[in-house]
C-alpha cells in the first residue's frame, strides 16, 4: 500500500497519481487526496483540494514530472476541502455537480459541464471514467469509476479509516445507505478515497459500512426507547458512547440524520421543541 506523503505524487493505479494536500485535521484525517489521471488530452485533476497556493504548486510540479499539462478539473462534491483550489488553475475546463445551498459549500465553484449519474468521460486508449451519483454525505456527491481498472474515486462517500459525517439538510442518512447499496452492484477492485489510503477490499468495506450504520441506528432506537421525548443533544452520549467526547459535537449531525431517516420511514416523530419519540 502506498504511503501518504504531503505534496509528493504517488502512483496508485496505472495512469493515476495521488497528491496529498497540506490540510490534516480532525475532519480531514491526513488531508485531502487530489488525483491526477492521464488522458489523451492532458491530465484530469480530480478534487483539487482546499484553496492553497502551495498545494496548487505541488499539483503543477507533479504534472510537470508526469509530462502532461492539467487540462480538466473534476470534483466529487463541493465541500471546502475538495473544490476551492480549482480557482487557482485558471481557465481549465471544470466538470462536476452544482453546490447545494446549505452554507457549507464552495459557492465559487461553477462547472462548465454539470455531471449526472451515468455520464461517461473518455480518457482515451479505451479508458472510461463513469459518474455514479452517490448522495448522502451531501446531496451533490459523485463517485467516479475508472471502469477498465475497477478503480472507484469515492470522495467522501467512503474514506479510509473512519466513517463520514452526514450533516442535514444536504446530508441524508437514507440517501447515504441507498448509495452504499448501489455501489454493491458495481465492479470495484480498489477505492481511491478523498481521505486516507487506498481501500483494497472495497466490497467488504461497503458491507461493513452499511452494517455499522444500521447498528448505530439500532442504538438510536434503543436510546429513544429508554429516553423518549429527548432532544438530539440528550441522545448523543448514549448513542455515541464508543466515540471520544470531543467528537460528540460532530456526531450530533449524523445522529440527527439517523432520526430524520426514522421520521421519513414513519418510525419516529418530533414535536415543536425538537423532542423525539418512536412511533
The 8 nearest C-alpha neighbors of each residue, nearest first, counted from 0:
[[1, 2, 197, 196, 199, 11, 198, 3],
 [2, 0, 3, 11, 9, 196, 197, 10],
 [1, 3, 4, 0, 196, 9, 197, 5],
 [2, 4, 5, 1, 19, 196, 29, 195],
 [3, 5, 7, 2, 6, 19, 18, 8],
 [6, 4, 19, 7, 20, 21, 3, 18],
 [5, 7, 19, 18, 57, 20, 4, 8],
 [6, 8, 18, 5, 4, 9, 19, 57],
 [9, 7, 18, 17, 16, 61, 6, 10],
 [8, 10, 17, 16, 11, 7, 18, 1],
 [9, 11, 16, 12, 15, 17, 8, 13],
 [10, 12, 16, 15, 9, 17, 1, 13],
 [13, 11, 15, 10, 14, 16, 150, 148],
 [14, 12, 15, 11, 10, 148, 16, 37],
 [13, 15, 37, 36, 12, 16, 10, 35],
 [16, 14, 36, 12, 13, 35, 11, 10],
 [15, 17, 10, 35, 9, 34, 11, 8],
 [16, 18, 34, 9, 8, 33, 32, 35],
 [17, 19, 8, 33, 6, 7, 32, 34],
 [20, 18, 5, 32, 6, 31, 33, 30],
 [21, 19, 31, 30, 22, 54, 5, 32],
 [20, 22, 5, 30, 23, 19, 54, 6],
 [23, 21, 30, 20, 24, 31, 27, 29],
 [24, 22, 30, 29, 28, 27, 21, 25],
 [25, 23, 27, 28, 26, 22, 29, 30],
 [24, 26, 27, 28, 23, 246, 29, 30],
 [27, 25, 24, 28, 23, 30, 163, 164],
 [26, 28, 30, 24, 23, 25, 29, 31],
 [27, 29, 24, 30, 23, 25, 26, 194],
 [30, 28, 23, 27, 195, 194, 24, 31],
 [31, 29, 23, 22, 27, 28, 20, 21],
 [30, 32, 20, 194, 193, 19, 48, 27],
 [33, 31, 19, 193, 194, 18, 20, 17],
 [32, 34, 46, 18, 47, 17, 45, 19],
 [35, 33, 17, 45, 16, 44, 18, 36],
 [34, 36, 44, 16, 43, 15, 42, 45],
 [37, 35, 15, 43, 42, 14, 38, 34],
 [36, 38, 42, 14, 41, 43, 15, 35],
 [39, 37, 122, 41, 40, 123, 42, 36],
 [38, 40, 123, 41, 122, 37, 124, 42],
 [41, 39, 38, 42, 70, 122, 123, 37],
 [40, 42, 38, 68, 67, 70, 39, 69],
 [43, 41, 69, 37, 36, 70, 38, 68],
 [42, 44, 71, 36, 35, 72, 69, 70],
 [45, 43, 72, 35, 34, 71, 73, 42],
 [44, 46, 73, 34, 74, 33, 72, 47],
 [47, 45, 74, 33, 81, 48, 82, 73],
 [48, 46, 84, 33, 82, 85, 45, 81],
 [47, 49, 81, 80, 82, 46, 84, 31],
 [50, 48, 80, 83, 84, 81, 79, 51],
 [49, 51, 84, 83, 48, 52, 87, 86],
 [52, 50, 54, 53, 49, 55, 84, 48],
 [51, 53, 55, 54, 56, 50, 87, 84],
 [54, 52, 56, 55, 51, 57, 21, 6],
 [53, 55, 57, 56, 51, 52, 20, 58],
 [56, 54, 52, 58, 53, 57, 59, 51],
 [55, 57, 53, 59, 54, 58, 60, 52],
 [58, 56, 54, 60, 55, 59, 6, 61],
 [59, 57, 61, 55, 56, 60, 54, 62],
 [58, 60, 62, 56, 61, 57, 63, 55],
 [61, 59, 57, 63, 62, 58, 56, 64],
 [60, 62, 64, 58, 63, 59, 8, 57],
 [63, 61, 59, 65, 64, 60, 67, 68],
 [62, 64, 66, 60, 61, 65, 59, 67],
 [63, 65, 61, 62, 66, 60, 67, 59],
 [66, 64, 62, 63, 67, 61, 60, 68],
 [65, 67, 63, 64, 62, 68, 61, 41],
 [66, 68, 41, 62, 65, 42, 63, 69],
 [69, 67, 41, 42, 62, 70, 63, 66],
 [70, 68, 42, 41, 71, 43, 44, 62],
 [69, 71, 91, 41, 42, 68, 43, 92],
 [70, 72, 92, 43, 91, 93, 69, 44],
 [71, 73, 44, 93, 43, 45, 92, 94],
 [74, 72, 45, 94, 95, 93, 44, 46],
 [73, 75, 46, 95, 76, 45, 82, 72],
 [74, 76, 141, 154, 140, 142, 46, 95],
 [77, 75, 140, 74, 139, 78, 141, 96],
 [76, 78, 82, 105, 104, 98, 81, 79],
 [79, 77, 104, 80, 81, 105, 76, 103],
 [78, 80, 105, 81, 49, 104, 83, 82],
 [79, 81, 49, 48, 78, 82, 31, 83],
 [82, 80, 48, 46, 79, 49, 78, 47],
 [81, 83, 48, 77, 47, 84, 46, 85],
 [84, 82, 50, 49, 85, 79, 86, 105],
 [85, 83, 50, 86, 49, 47, 48, 87],
 [86, 84, 83, 87, 88, 47, 82, 72],
 [85, 87, 84, 88, 83, 89, 50, 108],
 [88, 86, 85, 84, 89, 55, 52, 50],
 [89, 87, 85, 86, 91, 90, 84, 55],
 [88, 90, 87, 91, 86, 85, 92, 70],
 [89, 91, 92, 88, 93, 86, 70, 87],
 [92, 90, 70, 71, 89, 88, 93, 72],
 [91, 93, 71, 72, 111, 90, 70, 94],
 [94, 92, 72, 110, 111, 71, 73, 91],
 [93, 95, 112, 73, 110, 111, 113, 72],
 [94, 96, 114, 113, 74, 73, 110, 112],
 [97, 95, 113, 114, 139, 98, 76, 110],
 [96, 98, 99, 109, 113, 95, 110, 139],
 [99, 97, 77, 104, 96, 100, 106, 139],
 [100, 98, 101, 97, 139, 104, 169, 138],
 [99, 101, 102, 98, 104, 103, 169, 106],
 [102, 100, 103, 99, 169, 104, 168, 98],
 [101, 103, 104, 100, 99, 106, 105, 98],
 [104, 102, 101, 78, 105, 79, 100, 99],
 [105, 103, 78, 77, 106, 102, 79, 98],
 [104, 106, 79, 107, 77, 108, 78, 83],
 [105, 107, 108, 104, 98, 109, 77, 100],
 [106, 108, 105, 109, 83, 86, 104, 98],
 [109, 107, 106, 105, 110, 83, 82, 98],
 [108, 110, 107, 111, 97, 93, 106, 98],
 [111, 109, 93, 94, 112, 113, 95, 108],
 [110, 112, 93, 94, 92, 109, 113, 95],
 [111, 113, 94, 110, 114, 93, 95, 92],
 [114, 112, 95, 96, 110, 94, 111, 115],
 [115, 113, 95, 96, 112, 118, 94, 116],
 [116, 114, 118, 117, 132, 130, 113, 96],
 [115, 117, 132, 131, 130, 118, 114, 141],
 [118, 116, 130, 131, 129, 115, 119, 132],
 [117, 119, 130, 116, 115, 129, 114, 120],
 [120, 118, 129, 128, 130, 117, 127, 121],
 [119, 121, 128, 127, 129, 122, 118, 130],
 [120, 122, 127, 123, 126, 128, 119, 125],
 [121, 123, 38, 126, 127, 39, 120, 124],
 [122, 124, 39, 125, 121, 126, 38, 127],
 [123, 125, 126, 122, 39, 38, 121, 127],
 [124, 126, 123, 127, 122, 121, 147, 146],
 [127, 125, 122, 123, 124, 121, 147, 128],
 [128, 126, 121, 120, 122, 145, 146, 129],
 [127, 129, 145, 120, 144, 119, 143, 146],
 [130, 128, 119, 144, 143, 118, 117, 127],
 [129, 131, 143, 117, 118, 116, 142, 119],
 [132, 130, 116, 142, 141, 143, 117, 133],
 [131, 133, 141, 116, 134, 142, 140, 130],
 [132, 134, 178, 141, 140, 131, 142, 135],
 [135, 133, 138, 140, 137, 174, 139, 175],
 [175, 134, 136, 171, 174, 137, 170, 138],
 [137, 135, 165, 170, 156, 134, 175, 164],
 [138, 136, 170, 135, 169, 139, 140, 134],
 [137, 139, 134, 169, 140, 135, 170, 136],
 [140, 138, 137, 134, 96, 76, 141, 98],
 [141, 139, 76, 134, 133, 137, 75, 138],
 [142, 140, 132, 75, 133, 131, 76, 139],
 [141, 143, 153, 131, 152, 75, 130, 132],
 [144, 142, 130, 152, 129, 151, 131, 128],
 [145, 143, 151, 129, 146, 128, 150, 152],
 [146, 144, 128, 150, 149, 127, 148, 147],
 [145, 147, 149, 144, 148, 127, 128, 150],
 [146, 148, 149, 145, 126, 127, 125, 150],
 [147, 149, 150, 146, 145, 188, 12, 13],
 [150, 148, 187, 188, 146, 145, 147, 186],
 [151, 149, 145, 189, 148, 190, 144, 188],
 [152, 150, 144, 190, 153, 143, 191, 145],
 [153, 151, 191, 143, 142, 192, 154, 190],
 [152, 154, 192, 142, 156, 151, 157, 191],
 [155, 153, 193, 192, 75, 156, 152, 142],
 [156, 154, 157, 193, 158, 153, 163, 192],
 [155, 157, 153, 154, 136, 158, 133, 163],
 [158, 156, 155, 153, 192, 154, 159, 163],
 [159, 157, 192, 194, 155, 193, 195, 161],
 [158, 160, 195, 161, 196, 198, 194, 192],
 [159, 161, 158, 195, 162, 196, 194, 28],
 [162, 160, 159, 158, 163, 157, 28, 195],
 [161, 163, 164, 158, 157, 160, 208, 159],
 [164, 162, 165, 161, 155, 136, 157, 158],
 [163, 165, 253, 166, 136, 162, 252, 249],
 [164, 166, 253, 136, 170, 171, 252, 256],
 [167, 165, 170, 252, 253, 164, 168, 169],
 [168, 166, 170, 169, 256, 171, 165, 252],
 [167, 169, 170, 166, 101, 171, 256, 137],
 [170, 168, 167, 138, 137, 171, 101, 166],
 [169, 171, 137, 167, 166, 136, 165, 135],
 [172, 170, 135, 174, 173, 256, 175, 167],
 [171, 173, 175, 256, 174, 257, 135, 260],
 [174, 172, 175, 176, 171, 260, 177, 135],
 [175, 173, 135, 177, 171, 172, 176, 134],
 [135, 174, 176, 172, 178, 173, 177, 134],
 [177, 175, 179, 178, 173, 174, 172, 180],
 [178, 176, 174, 180, 175, 179, 181, 173],
 [177, 179, 181, 133, 175, 176, 180, 174],
 [180, 178, 176, 182, 181, 177, 175, 205],
 [181, 179, 177, 183, 182, 178, 176, 184],
 [180, 182, 178, 179, 183, 184, 177, 185],
 [183, 181, 184, 185, 179, 180, 178, 205],
 [182, 184, 180, 181, 185, 202, 179, 205],
 [185, 183, 182, 181, 186, 180, 187, 202],
 [186, 184, 182, 183, 187, 181, 149, 144],
 [187, 185, 149, 188, 184, 146, 183, 182],
 [188, 186, 149, 189, 185, 150, 151, 201],
 [189, 187, 149, 150, 186, 201, 190, 199],
 [188, 190, 199, 150, 201, 198, 187, 151],
 [191, 189, 151, 198, 150, 197, 192, 152],
 [190, 192, 152, 197, 151, 153, 198, 189],
 [193, 191, 153, 158, 154, 194, 152, 190],
 [192, 194, 154, 32, 155, 31, 158, 153],
 [195, 193, 31, 192, 158, 32, 30, 28],
 [196, 194, 159, 158, 29, 192, 28, 160],
 [195, 197, 159, 198, 3, 194, 192, 191],
 [196, 198, 191, 190, 199, 192, 195, 189],
 [199, 197, 190, 189, 201, 200, 159, 196],
 [198, 200, 189, 201, 197, 190, 188, 0],
 [201, 199, 203, 198, 202, 204, 189, 188],
 [202, 200, 204, 203, 189, 199, 198, 190],
 [201, 203, 205, 204, 200, 206, 183, 187],
 [204, 202, 206, 201, 205, 200, 207, 208],
 [203, 205, 201, 207, 202, 206, 208, 200],
 [204, 206, 202, 208, 207, 203, 201, 209],
 [207, 205, 203, 209, 204, 208, 210, 202],
 [208, 206, 204, 210, 205, 209, 203, 211],
 [209, 207, 211, 205, 210, 206, 204, 212],
 [208, 210, 206, 212, 211, 207, 213, 205],
 [211, 209, 207, 213, 208, 212, 214, 206],
 [210, 212, 208, 214, 209, 213, 207, 215],
 [211, 213, 215, 209, 214, 210, 208, 216],
 [214, 212, 216, 210, 215, 211, 209, 217],
 [213, 215, 217, 211, 216, 212, 210, 218],
 [216, 214, 212, 218, 213, 217, 211, 219],
 [215, 217, 213, 219, 214, 218, 212, 257],
 [218, 216, 214, 220, 215, 219, 221, 213],
 [219, 217, 221, 215, 216, 220, 238, 222],
 [218, 220, 216, 222, 217, 221, 238, 223],
 [219, 221, 217, 223, 218, 222, 224, 216],
 [222, 220, 224, 218, 223, 219, 217, 225],
 [221, 223, 219, 225, 224, 220, 226, 218],
 [224, 222, 226, 227, 220, 225, 221, 276],
 [225, 223, 221, 222, 226, 227, 220, 277],
 [224, 226, 222, 223, 221, 227, 220, 229],
 [227, 225, 223, 224, 222, 229, 228, 234],
 [228, 226, 223, 276, 229, 224, 225, 275],
 [227, 229, 274, 275, 276, 226, 230, 223],
 [230, 228, 274, 227, 275, 233, 226, 231],
 [229, 231, 274, 233, 232, 273, 275, 234],
 [230, 232, 234, 233, 235, 255, 229, 251],
 [231, 233, 235, 234, 230, 251, 236, 229],
 [234, 232, 230, 231, 235, 229, 236, 237],
 [233, 235, 231, 232, 236, 237, 238, 222],
 [234, 236, 238, 232, 237, 239, 233, 251],
 [237, 235, 239, 240, 238, 234, 233, 247],
 [238, 236, 240, 239, 235, 234, 222, 218],
 [237, 239, 235, 218, 236, 219, 240, 234],
 [240, 238, 241, 242, 236, 237, 235, 247],
 [239, 241, 237, 236, 242, 238, 243, 235],
 [242, 240, 239, 243, 238, 237, 236, 244],
 [241, 243, 239, 240, 244, 246, 247, 245],
 [244, 242, 245, 246, 241, 247, 240, 239],
 [243, 245, 247, 246, 242, 236, 248, 240],
 [244, 246, 243, 247, 248, 242, 249, 250],
 [247, 245, 244, 249, 248, 243, 250, 242],
 [246, 248, 250, 244, 249, 245, 251, 235],
 [249, 247, 251, 250, 246, 245, 252, 244],
 [248, 250, 251, 247, 246, 252, 164, 253],
 [251, 249, 247, 253, 252, 248, 254, 246],
 [250, 252, 254, 248, 249, 253, 247, 255],
 [253, 251, 166, 255, 250, 254, 249, 165],
 [252, 254, 165, 256, 250, 255, 251, 164],
 [255, 253, 251, 257, 256, 252, 250, 258],
 [254, 256, 258, 252, 253, 257, 259, 251],
 [255, 257, 253, 259, 172, 254, 258, 171],
 [258, 256, 254, 260, 255, 259, 172, 216],
 [259, 257, 255, 261, 260, 256, 262, 254],
 [258, 260, 262, 256, 261, 257, 263, 255],
 [259, 261, 263, 257, 258, 262, 173, 172],
 [262, 260, 266, 264, 258, 267, 259, 263],
 [261, 263, 267, 259, 265, 264, 260, 268],
 [262, 264, 260, 265, 261, 259, 266, 267],
 [263, 265, 261, 262, 266, 260, 267, 259],
 [266, 264, 262, 263, 267, 261, 278, 268],
 [265, 267, 261, 278, 264, 262, 277, 268],
 [268, 266, 277, 262, 278, 261, 276, 265],
 [267, 269, 262, 275, 276, 277, 278, 270],
 [270, 268, 275, 274, 273, 276, 271, 267],
 [269, 271, 273, 272, 274, 275, 268, 228],
 [270, 272, 273, 269, 274, 275, 268, 230],
 [273, 271, 270, 274, 269, 230, 275, 228],
 [274, 272, 270, 269, 271, 230, 275, 231],
 [275, 273, 230, 228, 229, 269, 270, 272],
 [274, 276, 269, 228, 229, 268, 230, 273],
 [277, 275, 227, 228, 267, 268, 223, 269],
 [276, 278, 267, 266, 268, 223, 275, 224],
 [277, 267, 266, 276, 268, 265, 262, 261]]
